[in-house]
Amino acid sequence: MSTIAEPSTELARVAPLDLASRAEHAADWPAPAPQRLGRRLVERFALIAFGLYHLPLFLNNYPSLGGGGFSETGLAARWGHVFTPPGVWVARHVFHITGPMPGAYQGDNGDIGEEFGRLLLTVVIGAAVGIVWTIVDRKRPGARWASDALRVLLRYSIALGLASYAISKIFPQQFPPISAFTLEQRVGDLPPMALLWTFMQYSRPYAFFGGLMELVAVLLLCVRRTATLGAFICVAVMTNVAFMNYAYGVPVKLYATMTVLSAAVLLLYDAPRLIAVFVRNQTAPAALLSGSWQDRIPSPLRWTIKVLVVGSVLVSSVAAMRGTLDRPNAATGLDGLWVVTSFTREPQTADSSRWSAVIVRGKNLAIRLSSDRFVSCQGTATPNPDVRIATCSGNRRAELRWTQSGAVAQIDGTFDGAPVTVSARRADPSDYRLMQSKFRWIMD
């Protein structure tokens, strides 16, 4: 599918011994074939289709602009909404989705009908434009720049997309410390995505390593000499991410798959050389890195553009996520898990309705009953931070006043219309067996 670029012919810059070595290896290497009509069609289709797919996601790469779900009203969301109506139209008229489709206007990257509708539209438009373009240009070798443009598009679309994900893992934004609510749940009660998130949250070094490898791929893709290695790392890292998304029902399967496909296309350009080295144990000639339209841009200007574009995403990500570094390791205020030491309710009820634990997260809370059932409550803001007013599952209502003294709290108020008096002590995450386990080299 791809031809192999000849070694550079700038003879004045190459030592005689190097020239002889290159000539010897080039003699055993097939000469590049002329660009065929089919390849030109495929490249033009890919350029249009990938361009239309990645363009709506451009500002979504900037968390400080609301991208990545940081805001539903930020500039990134408004930019994405420009491309939303065509996707919604395809979802309704082709996929026959009749529901309200609220996810269509809540950011990008999700596995929603609008995203798949937009993807189908990019394929159709890419095929139509590619065919017309190739027919009009069939007798001329024009638009050879399309090959270089496609590679630049894919390299930087991947780099910009992975940059914020990398920072979110290096900072504990995507996978923050395991919450008390998760620690209190049984594994069998966790939905698949929560199980995966708990797995990632447990090991900070593993999550950091994942972000570091994504960042390595980003930086390598920004340089032509290392772009193939960057694509190789991206395929390895993002294939793993995509399979985890499939296996655990994470609703970003489409974006992860398209990232893998984008990197795979980059590798196709170097497939003959890679196969020669890794499969046939042969020596491959160096790739031709010069002679494209990119070289018409002065090197200082090219690097300035790279630093501004990729650096702006990294700075945006750091600016939006730097607060996660200031998160306290232990719960502060009322947040955290409180183990109930005494419980009184008037009138008296069955033991199964007694409280065994209360979990506070911001203004929301969850109550574990002695029957091992959870009652989730969504709170409303109050002027007094020690008062929690919340609407709970089962049409219950809670109004609780907390009096805290260190790790001990007294809770008074009403729950489900009945007065309650509760004493509780704060539990530390390190009390759990999961959090007590330490890394060991030798297991006996």
N, C-alpha and C positions, 0 to 999 in steps of 0.2 A: 504493500500500500504506500510505502514511502521509499524514496530514493535516498542514496547515501551521498553526502556532500564530499567533494574532493578536498584533499589537504590544501592548505594555503600555498599559493605560488609566488609569494613575495620572497624571491630567491636571495635578495641582498641581506635579508635578516636571518637567514638560516645557515648554520655551519655546514661545510661540505659533508662531514660524516653524517649529520642529521639528514641531509638531502639523500644520500645513498641509502640510508636506512628506510626512509620513507618510500623511495622508489622501489626498493626490494619488496616492501609490504604491499604497496599499491599494485604491483604486478600480479599479485595473487588475488586481488580484490576486484569484483565486477565493476565495470564503469557505470556511472549513473545513467539510467534510462531517461529518455525525454519524458516530460510530464504528460501523462495520458489524459484523455478527455474525461474518463471516469473519475480519476483522482481530482481533477479540477472541479468537477461537479460536487464530489463529496466534501472537499475543503470549503467550497463556497456555501454549501448547505450548512456545514458545521459552524462556519463563521457567523452566519445570520442567526441560526437557531440558538447557539450558545450565547451570542450577544444579546438576543431578546430575553433569554432566561436570566442572565446575570444582571442586566441593566436595572430591573426593578429592585434588585437586592442591594444596589450600590450603597445607598445611605443607611440601609439596615446594618451595615458593618460598623456604624458609629454609635456606640452606646450612649455617649453624652448627648446625641441628637434624638434619643429615644429608640434607637435600633436595638434589636435583640430582645424586645419585650420590656425595655426599661421605661417606656412611656407609650401609651396609645394615642397621645395627642401631639407628640413631638414632630419635628421636621421629617424624620425618617418615616414615620407612619403616614404622614400626609403625602410624601413622595410615593410611597407604595400604593396609596389609594388611587393615584393617577392611573395605574395599570390594573386596578382591581375590576372595573366594570366588564372588560372583555372576558376575563376569567370567569366571572359570575355568569355571564351570558352563556358561555360554553357549558359550564356546570349545569345550568338549568335546561338548556335545549339539547345538549348532546348526552350528558350523564343523567338527565331527568331528575335532578335534585329539586325537590319542591319545598323543603323546609326553609326557615328564616335565614340560615347560613350566617350566623353572627361572627364566626371566625374569619370570614372574608375581610373584615375591616379591623382586625385585631393584630396587625403585624404580619410579617412574612416568615418563611421557612417552615411553616407547619404543614402537616399532611391533611389539608382541607380541600374541599371540592374546587374552590377557586384556584388554588395552586396547580392542581392537576389540569384544570381547564386551561389555565395559562400555558402550561407545558405543552398540551396538545396543540394549542394555537401557535406556539413557537415552532413546533415541528412542521406544521402545515405551511406556515409562512416561509420558513427556511427552505423547505422543499420547492415551493413555487418560485421564490426569488432565485434560488440556486439553479433551477432548470432554465428559467428565462435568461439569466446572466450567462450561463454556459452556452446556450443556443446562439445568443447575440455575439458571443466572443469565440465561437467554435473554430474559426479559421485563423485566429490570432493567438499568440502566446501571452496575451495581455493579462493583467491582474495577477501576475506571479507574486505580488506583494501579499495576496490573500493568505498564503501559507505562513508568512512571518506574522501577519496581523492576527491570525488564529492563535498562534503560539503565545504572542504577547497577551492577547485577551485572556486565554486560559491561565497563564502564569499568574497574572495579577488579580484575576477574579478569585482564584484559589487563595492567593496570599492575603488579599483583603478580607475574604470570608473567614479564614482560619485565625487571623490575628486576634480578633476579639475573643474567640473561643479559647485560644492559648492563654491569653491574659486572665480569663475567667477561671482557668484551672490553676494557674500559677498563684493568683490571688484566690483565696477560698470563697469565690463568688458563686460559681456553678455548683460546687460541692462543699458547702460550709460544714462545720462540725455537726455530728448527729444530734438532733434535737431530743429533748426529754420525751416528747410525744412519740417519736419513732422508737426510742428505747423501751417504752412501755408497751408497745404493740407486739403481738405474737407474729412470728414469721408467716404463719399461715393466713394472717389477716391483712398482710401487706399486698397491695396490687403490684403487678410485675415491675412497673416503672419505679415504684418506691423501693422495691427490693434492690434494683440496680443502683439507685441513688444511694441507698444505705451502704451497699458494697463499696461504692466509690468514696463516700464520705468517711468510711472507717479508716482508710489508709491515706493520710495526707501525702506521704512520699509518692504513692502510686499515682494519685491525681496530679501532683506536681510534675511527675515524669511525663504523663500524658500531655500536659500543657507545654512542657519543654520541647517534646518531639514535634508538636504542631508548630511551635515557634521556629524550630530549626528548619522545618519544611518551608515556612514563610520566607525566612531569610535566604535560603538557597534558591528558591524560585525567583527571587528578585535579580539574580545575576545569571547571564546567559551561560557562562562557563559551568555553573553548578546547578542549572535548572533541571537537568536530567536526574541528578541525584535527589534534588528536592521533590520531583515528581515521584520518584521511586519511594522515598520515605512517606510521601503523602498517600500513595496507594496502600502501603502497609498499615499506616496509622488509621486512615479513614475507612478502610475495609473492615477493620476491627470495630470501629465506631458504628458503621452501618449495620453490621451483623448484630451488635448489641441492641441497636435501635429496633431491628426486626424482631429479635428474640424476646425483648422485654417490653415491646409495645410503646416505645418512645416516639412521639408524634413529630419526628424530624427525619423520618426515613428518606423522604424524597430529596431533601437537601444533601444529606450525607451521600446518597447514591450518586447524585449529579456531581458532587465533588470528586468522588472516586472515578467517575466516567471522564471528567475533565482532565484529571491527572493521567488516566490511561491513554487518552488521545495524545498527550505530550510524549508519553513513552513510545507510542507507535512510530513517531518520527525517527526514533533511535533504535527501533526494534531490530533491524539487521545487524547493527553494531553490537547491541546487547546480546543477541542470540549467538553471535560469533564468539564473544568473550566468555559468556556464562554457560553456553550449551556445547559449542563446537571446539572450545579451547583454542581459538584462533586469535590472531592479532588484528584488531580493527584500526583503520586509519582515523586520524583525528577529525572531528566534525568541523565543518566550515562555519565559523562564527562571524565572519565578516561578509560584506557584499550586499547586505540587505538595506532597506530604506532606513532602518534604525541608525545606520552609520552616518547618515546625512545630518543627524542631530549631533551637535558637539557633545563630547563626553561629559564635560562639566554640567551642561544643561540636562542631559539624561539622568545623571546622578541626582541633580537637584530635584527633578520631577519625582524620581523614585523615593527619595527621602521625604518629600512633602506628602506624597500620596499614601505610602505605607506608614510613614511615621505619624501622620495625622490620625490614622486608625488606632495605632498603638497608644498615642497620647490620649485620644478620646476614651479608649478602653480603661487606661490607668486612671484617668480623671473620674470616670463613672464608678470604678470598682475599688478605689484606694481605701474607701471607708471600711471595707471588709478586713483590712489589716488591723484595724483598731478594735475589732470585735473582742470582747473579753472572753477568756476561755471558760470562766465560771459564770453562772447565771447571776445577774444583779437585779436589785429591786424585787419585784414579785415574780419575774420570769423564772421558769424552771419547774421542776417536779417537787410537789409537796406530798409527803406520805402522811395519811390521816392517822393520828394516834387516838383520837376520841371523836365520837359522832353522836349528836343528839338531834332528834327531830320530833316535833309535836304536830299531830299525834304520832305515837310510835308506829313504825312500819316493819315489814318483814326484813329479815337480815339481808336478803338479796338486794334491797334498796339502799343499804348503807354505803357510805362512800369509803373507798380504800385509798384513793389518791386523787389529787387535783393537779392539773398541768396548766400553767399560765404561759401564754405566748403573746406579748403585747396586750391588746385589749380583749383578745379571745382566750377561751379556756376550755379544757376538756375534763370531765369527771369520770373516773373509773369506779364503777359500782362493785360491791362485793361479789356480785354474780359474774364478774370479769367482763361486763359490758361497758362500752364507752358511751358517754353522753357528750356530744360536741356542742359548744356554745359560741355564738358569734356576738361579740360585745359591741357596744356603742361608746363613743368617747364621753367622758365625764370630767367636770372640773377637778374633782378629787382623784388623784392617782391611786388612792387606796380603796376606791369603790369600783366594783365591776357590775355593770348592768348588761345582761346578755339574754339573747333569745336562743333557746337550746332545741335540740332535736326532740321530736315527740310533742311539739307545741308547748314545751316547758319554758318558764321564764325564771331567771335568776337575778337577784339583787343582793350582792355580798359586800360586806365591809371587812377589810383586812387590818389587823393590828399586828405589826411585825416587830419582833425583837430578836435580831440576829438570825439564827437558823430556825427560829420557832415563830409560828404565826397562829393567831386566833381569828377565826372566820365566823362572822355573825351576819344573819340576814334571812332572806326567804328564798326557797327553791320550790318551784312548782306549787306556789301558793302556801307553803307550810314553813314555819320558822325553823331554822337550823342553827346549831352551834357546833363548830368544828375546831379541833386543835390539830395542828399539823407541823411536821418538821421538814426542812428542806433536804432533799436527797442529792447527793453528788453523783455525776455521771460515772465517776471512778468506782462507784459501788457495784456497777454491773460487771458480770464476768467477762463480757465482750470487751469492755474498756480496760480490764485488768490484764488482759493477755499481752505479752511482750514478745518482740522478735527474738528468736533464738537461733544460733548457728548449729548447735549440737543438741539433739533432742533426747538423748538418754542420760 
